[in-house]
Amino acid sequence: MVLIYIPILLVSLASLWLWGSKKKAKKLPPGPKGLPILGSLLKLGPNPHRDLHKLSQKYGPIMHLRLGLVPIIVVSSPQAAELFLKTHDLVFASRPPIEAAKIIGWDRRNLSFGEYGSYWRNMRKMCTLELLSHAKINSFKTMREQELDLLIKFLREKANDRTKVDLSTKVSTLTADMSCRMVLGKKYTDDDLDEKGFKAVMLETMHLSATPNIGD
């Protein structure tokens, strides 16, 4: 019985998609038509930035495509980016309501995923005054010197022992330690934040935020 309803559902969704695409076709930039339901997902491989570049060469610097049933506008030139990010920035200032941001970000109540409005503007103002102002940056000068001294001491010890060092990892750790002390008031090690450790929790958060969700 279930097998009978699946084709009916697919045909209904395809009909809705065709109706919606005809209704909005005149208002959208050029782009690949895509497949019913899937859209242009099959056009993106393991290197989507390269695939989008190839599509933009065919359809232009402002391109429309669908990822599933979600319409996407891709901008790929400095002039077009200026229109979106400067000339008409308020129109495109908000963020899409993704499920990961609702769950991890307290229903999008943060600066990264928050909806543009008075609440978001107040958060940005608070961050500018409390974290990014000239006086605040200078107030953390001693902390930055301390962290940099610790890194230099570590490298000196490893050099004396003739031990190899992954410098990229150490610089990344240095940046994370400075950021934690600035924002959270202390450094977090791998022993913090339950048995997983701070770094593992942060990586898991970023992974969950970037992983495609069928609910979106």
C-alpha positions as CSV (number, residue, x, y, z in Angstrom):
1,M,0.0,0.0,0.0
2,V,2.9,2.3,0.8
3,L,4.4,1.7,-2.6
4,I,1.2,3.2,-4.2
5,Y,1.5,6.4,-2.3
6,I,5.2,7.0,-3.1
7,P,4.7,7.7,-6.9
8,I,1.7,9.9,-6.1
9,L,3.8,11.9,-3.6
10,L,6.7,12.3,-6.1
11,V,4.4,13.4,-8.9
12,S,2.7,15.9,-6.6
13,L,6.0,17.4,-5.5
14,A,7.2,17.6,-9.1
15,S,4.0,19.3,-10.1
16,L,4.4,21.9,-7.3
17,W,8.0,22.4,-8.3
18,L,7.1,23.0,-12.0
19,W,4.3,25.4,-10.9
20,G,6.6,27.3,-8.7
21,S,9.4,27.5,-11.2
22,K,7.0,28.8,-13.9
23,K,5.6,31.4,-11.5
24,K,9.0,32.7,-10.4
25,A,11.1,32.2,-13.6
26,K,10.9,35.8,-14.7
27,K,12.2,37.1,-11.4
28,L,15.2,34.9,-11.1
29,P,18.8,35.3,-12.5
30,P,19.9,32.7,-15.1
31,G,21.0,29.3,-14.0
32,P,20.7,25.5,-14.5
33,K,17.1,24.2,-14.5
34,G,17.9,21.2,-12.3
35,L,15.8,18.1,-11.6
36,P,12.5,17.8,-9.8
37,I,13.0,17.6,-6.0
38,L,16.9,17.3,-6.3
39,G,17.4,20.6,-8.1
40,S,21.1,21.1,-9.0
41,L,22.6,18.9,-6.2
42,L,23.9,16.4,-8.8
43,K,25.9,19.2,-10.5
44,L,28.0,19.6,-7.3
45,G,30.8,17.1,-6.7
46,P,33.5,16.7,-4.1
47,N,34.8,20.2,-5.0
48,P,31.7,22.4,-5.1
49,H,33.6,25.6,-5.3
50,R,35.1,24.5,-8.6
51,D,31.7,23.3,-9.9
52,L,30.1,26.6,-9.0
53,H,32.9,28.4,-10.8
54,K,32.3,26.4,-14.0
55,L,28.6,27.1,-13.8
56,S,29.2,30.8,-13.3
57,Q,31.3,30.9,-16.5
58,K,28.2,29.6,-18.3
59,Y,25.4,31.5,-16.6
60,G,27.1,34.7,-15.4
61,P,28.3,36.4,-12.2
62,I,24.9,36.3,-10.6
63,M,23.4,32.8,-10.9
64,H,20.4,31.0,-9.6
65,L,20.2,27.3,-8.7
66,R,18.3,25.1,-6.4
67,L,19.9,22.8,-3.8
68,G,17.0,20.4,-3.3
69,L,13.9,22.7,-2.9
70,V,16.0,25.6,-1.6
71,P,16.6,28.5,-4.0
72,I,20.2,29.8,-4.0
73,I,21.8,32.9,-5.5
74,V,25.5,32.5,-6.3
75,V,27.6,35.7,-6.7
76,S,31.0,35.2,-8.3
77,S,32.4,38.6,-9.3
78,P,33.7,41.6,-7.2
79,Q,31.2,44.0,-8.8
80,A,28.2,41.7,-8.1
81,A,29.5,41.0,-4.6
82,E,29.6,44.8,-3.9
83,L,25.9,45.1,-4.9
84,F,25.0,42.4,-2.3
85,L,27.4,43.3,0.5
86,K,27.4,47.1,0.2
87,T,24.9,48.7,-2.1
88,H,21.9,46.5,-1.0
89,D,23.5,45.0,2.1
90,L,20.4,45.5,4.4
91,V,18.2,43.5,2.0
92,F,20.6,40.5,2.3
93,A,21.8,41.0,5.8
94,S,19.8,38.2,7.4
95,R,20.8,34.5,7.7
96,P,18.8,31.5,6.6
97,P,17.1,29.7,9.5
98,I,18.9,26.4,9.6
99,E,18.2,23.7,12.2
100,A,21.7,23.5,13.5
101,A,21.7,27.2,14.4
102,K,18.4,26.8,16.2
103,I,19.6,23.9,18.4
104,I,23.3,24.9,18.9
105,G,22.8,28.7,18.9
106,W,19.9,29.0,21.4
107,D,17.3,29.5,18.6
108,R,19.7,31.6,16.6
109,R,20.3,34.1,19.4
110,N,23.9,34.7,18.5
111,L,25.9,37.0,16.2
112,S,26.8,34.3,13.6
113,F,23.3,33.0,12.8
114,G,21.0,35.6,14.3
115,E,18.2,37.2,12.2
116,Y,19.0,40.8,11.2
117,G,17.1,43.2,13.3
118,S,17.3,45.3,16.5
119,Y,18.5,42.4,18.6
120,W,21.3,41.5,16.1
121,R,22.4,45.1,15.9
122,N,22.6,45.4,19.6
123,M,24.8,42.2,19.7
124,R,27.1,43.6,17.1
125,K,27.3,46.9,19.0
126,M,28.2,45.1,22.2
127,C,30.9,43.0,20.5
128,T,32.3,46.1,18.9
129,L,32.5,48.0,22.2
130,E,33.5,45.1,24.5
131,L,35.7,43.0,22.2
132,L,36.8,44.8,19.1
133,S,37.4,48.4,20.1
134,H,40.9,49.9,20.0
135,A,41.0,50.2,23.8
136,K,39.9,46.6,24.3
137,I,42.4,45.3,21.9
138,N,45.2,47.2,23.6
139,S,44.0,45.9,27.1
140,F,44.8,42.4,26.0
141,K,48.3,43.2,24.9
142,T,49.9,41.7,28.0
143,M,47.9,38.5,27.5
144,R,49.0,38.2,23.9
145,E,52.6,38.6,24.9
146,Q,52.2,36.0,27.6
147,E,50.8,33.4,25.2
148,L,53.4,34.3,22.5
149,D,56.2,33.8,25.1
150,L,54.8,30.4,26.0
151,L,54.9,29.4,22.4
152,I,58.5,30.7,21.9
153,K,59.6,28.8,25.0
154,F,58.0,25.6,23.8
155,L,59.7,26.0,20.4
156,R,63.0,26.7,22.0
157,E,62.8,23.5,24.1
158,K,61.8,21.4,21.1
159,A,64.7,22.9,19.1
160,N,67.2,22.0,21.8
161,D,65.8,18.5,21.9
162,R,65.9,18.4,18.1
163,T,62.2,17.4,18.1
164,K,59.9,18.0,15.1
165,V,57.0,20.5,15.7
166,D,53.8,20.9,13.7
167,L,53.9,24.6,13.6
168,S,50.5,25.0,11.9
169,T,48.9,23.2,14.8
170,K,50.7,25.3,17.4
171,V,49.8,28.6,15.7
172,S,46.2,27.4,15.6
173,T,46.3,26.5,19.3
174,L,47.9,29.9,20.1
175,T,45.0,31.7,18.3
176,A,42.4,29.6,20.1
177,D,44.0,30.2,23.5
178,M,44.1,34.0,22.9
179,S,40.5,34.0,21.7
180,C,39.3,31.9,24.7
181,R,41.1,34.3,27.1
182,M,39.6,37.3,25.4
183,V,36.0,36.0,25.1
184,L,35.7,33.5,27.9
185,G,38.3,34.8,30.4
186,K,40.3,31.5,30.5
187,K,42.0,28.9,28.4
188,Y,40.4,25.6,27.9
189,T,42.4,22.4,27.5
190,D,41.5,19.0,26.3
191,D,40.5,18.0,29.9
192,D,37.7,20.6,29.9
193,L,34.1,20.2,28.7
194,D,33.4,16.6,29.8
195,E,35.3,13.5,28.6
196,K,35.5,14.7,24.9
197,G,37.7,17.7,25.6
198,F,37.4,21.3,24.5
199,K,38.9,20.9,21.1
200,A,36.8,17.9,20.2
201,V,33.6,19.7,21.3
202,M,34.5,22.7,19.2
203,L,35.2,20.5,16.1
204,E,32.0,18.6,16.6
205,T,30.0,21.9,16.9
206,M,31.5,23.1,13.6
207,H,30.9,19.7,11.9
208,L,27.2,19.7,13.0
209,S,26.8,23.3,11.9
210,A,28.1,22.5,8.4
211,T,26.6,19.1,7.8
212,P,23.6,19.2,5.5
213,N,20.3,18.6,7.2
214,I,17.2,17.2,5.4
215,G,15.0,19.5,7.6
216,D,16.6,22.5,5.9
